[in-house]
């Protein structure tokens, strides 16, 4: 009987520690994102670096609690926008429970709203996105740095 109790307590302890670790690691991911302005510095499609891309002048800002803001920068030649420079678009985001995905449009996300977190430090974020478009899969990779 003592062995069963010891085993049960051990399993419960291991389970509670693993759950706490997951929660702490999610908080760590969020703490690295929030309160900073992020700007895209590299963008590739299917491994081919792009010289110019429409999102290169946007600033992204994450807040605790899932609020996200995108500030419009100057419009890059060839890109259409219904917004003006300086406009702020609000949205929401969440981090997946396994801390591997940054997900926008949290109500009904699609592949366009889901970004795999390849790496994240205090001042650099690299994401990868897979989008099915025109009967072809596109693989987009983007790197962001912290700016002013």
C-alpha positions in Angstrom: 0.0 0.0 0.0 2.8 2.4 0.8 4.4 1.7 -2.6 1.1 2.6 -4.4 0.8 5.8 -2.4 4.4 6.7 -3.1 4.0 6.0 -6.8 0.8 8.1 -6.9 2.4 11.0 -5.1 5.4 10.8 -7.4 3.3 10.8 -10.6 1.3 13.7 -9.2 4.4 15.6 -8.5 5.9 15.0 -11.9 2.6 16.0 -13.6 2.4 19.2 -11.6 6.0 20.2 -12.3 5.6 19.5 -16.0 2.4 21.7 -16.2 4.1 24.5 -14.3 7.1 24.3 -16.6 4.8 24.6 -19.7 3.1 27.7 -18.1 6.4 29.3 -17.3 7.8 28.7 -20.8 4.7 30.2 -22.4 5.2 33.2 -20.1 8.9 33.3 -21.2 7.9 33.4 -24.9 5.3 36.2 -24.2 7.8 38.2 -22.1 10.3 38.2 -25.0 7.6 39.5 -27.4 5.8 42.2 -25.4 6.5 45.8 -25.0 8.8 46.1 -28.0 8.5 47.4 -31.6 9.4 44.7 -34.0 10.3 45.3 -37.7 10.9 42.8 -40.5 14.5 42.7 -41.8 14.5 39.5 -43.9 11.8 37.8 -45.9 12.1 34.8 -48.2 9.6 32.8 -50.3 10.5 29.1 -50.8 14.1 29.9 -49.7 14.5 32.9 -52.1 15.3 36.1 -50.3 13.1 39.1 -51.3 14.8 42.5 -51.9 11.5 44.4 -51.2 8.3 43.2 -49.5 5.1 44.9 -48.5 5.5 44.3 -44.8 9.1 45.6 -44.6 8.1 49.0 -43.1 5.4 47.8 -40.6 6.1 47.9 -36.9 4.6 45.1 -34.8 3.9 45.4 -31.1 2.6 42.7 -28.8 1.0 43.3 -25.4 0.3 41.0 -22.5 -3.1 39.6 -22.6 -3.1 38.9 -26.4 -3.4 42.4 -27.8 -1.4 43.1 -31.0 -0.9 46.3 -33.0 0.5 46.8 -36.4 1.6 50.4 -37.3 1.7 51.2 -41.0 5.0 52.5 -42.4 5.6 54.0 -45.8 3.9 52.1 -48.6 6.5 50.1 -50.6 6.3 50.5 -54.4 4.0 47.9 -55.9 2.1 47.3 -52.7 -1.5 48.3 -52.3 -2.9 49.5 -49.0 -6.2 50.8 -47.7 -4.3 52.3 -44.8 -2.1 55.4 -44.5 1.3 55.8 -43.0 1.0 55.9 -39.2 -2.3 54.1 -39.0 -2.5 51.5 -36.3 -4.4 48.2 -36.9 -5.4 46.3 -33.7 -5.8 42.6 -33.5 -5.2 39.7 -31.2 -2.6 37.0 -30.9 -1.9 33.9 -28.8 1.0 31.5 -28.4 0.1 27.8 -28.9 0.2 25.6 -25.9 3.4 24.0 -27.1 5.1 27.5 -27.5 5.9 26.7 -31.2 3.2 28.9 -33.0 2.3 32.5 -33.0 -1.4 32.7 -34.0 -3.3 35.8 -35.1 -7.1 36.1 -35.7 -7.6 34.0 -32.6 -11.3 33.5 -33.2 -10.9 31.5 -36.4 -7.3 31.2 -37.4 -6.2 29.7 -40.8 -2.7 28.9 -42.2 -2.4 32.6 -43.1 -2.7 33.5 -39.4 -0.3 30.8 -38.0 3.4 31.4 -37.8 5.8 28.8 -36.6 8.3 30.3 -34.2 11.7 29.1 -35.5 13.8 31.2 -33.0 13.1 33.9 -30.5 15.5 35.9 -28.4 15.1 39.2 -26.6 15.7 41.2 -29.8 15.2 38.8 -32.7 12.3 36.7 -33.9 12.2 34.3 -36.9 9.0 32.8 -38.1 8.0 30.3 -40.8 4.6 30.1 -42.5 3.1 27.6 -44.9 0.3 28.8 -47.2 -1.6 26.9 -49.8 -2.2 29.3 -52.7 -3.2 28.7 -56.3 -2.9 24.9 -55.8 0.7 25.3 -54.6 2.3 25.4 -51.1 4.3 28.5 -50.4 6.9 28.6 -47.5 7.5 32.0 -46.1 10.2 32.8 -43.6 10.6 36.2 -42.0 13.0 37.6 -39.5 12.2 40.6 -37.2 14.4 42.7 -34.9 13.5 45.1 -32.1 13.6 48.7 -33.2 13.0 52.1 -31.3 
